[in-house]
Amino acid sequence: MVQLAPRLQAFALATGLLVLGCNDYFLLPDYRRELLHLLDDGLIWQLFGLCQGNHSALFSPTQTVEIALQLGTAVLTRAAQNDPVLHALLITLAPCERALWLPIPPLAMNLLERTLCVDFR
């Protein structure tokens, strides 16, 4: 988990995008341009594969990044209740008002962590 520290914002964003559950955010050019500021192209395609895509786009590209970061941070804050290392790492992100427990499959979380920590192997 410590290896994830430099990419924690990307991890929170990726988690939030999975919570939003909209494939348009990964496919439409305006959204992809915004995401490419924080995520690389390979990760965006992996997220597209993991996303169930049950929802339609509700936010502008700029709003999507902001809201996904907030949602992802809230999910990670909830997960940090059982992980002191993650709890310590979360001080590098903007605090959230409350933790959320949303259904993100553990397999997706593990895949994101492995993908974001590939530079440390």
SULGIPE-V587084 format. One record per backbone hydrogen bond with DSSP energy under -1.0 kcal/mol. CO is the residue of the C=O (numbers start at 0). NH is the residue of the N-H. Records with the same first field share a line. If there is no record, write none. Layout:
CO->NH / NH
//
This chain:
0->3
1->4
3->6
4->7
6->10
7->11
8->12
9->13
10->14
11->15
12->16
13->17
14->18
15->19
16->20
20->54
22->25 / 26
23->27
27->31
28->32
29->33
30->34
31->35
33->36
34->37 / 38
39->43
40->44
41->45
42->46
43->47
44->48
45->49
46->50
59->63
60->64
61->65
62->66
63->67
64->68
65->69
66->70
67->71
68->72
69->73
70->74
71->75
72->76
73->77 / 99
74->78
75->79
77->80
78->81
79->82
82->86
83->87
84->88
85->89
87->90
88->91
89->92
101->103
104->108
105->109
106->110
107->111
108->112
109->113
110->114
111->115
112->116
114->117
116->119
117->120
//
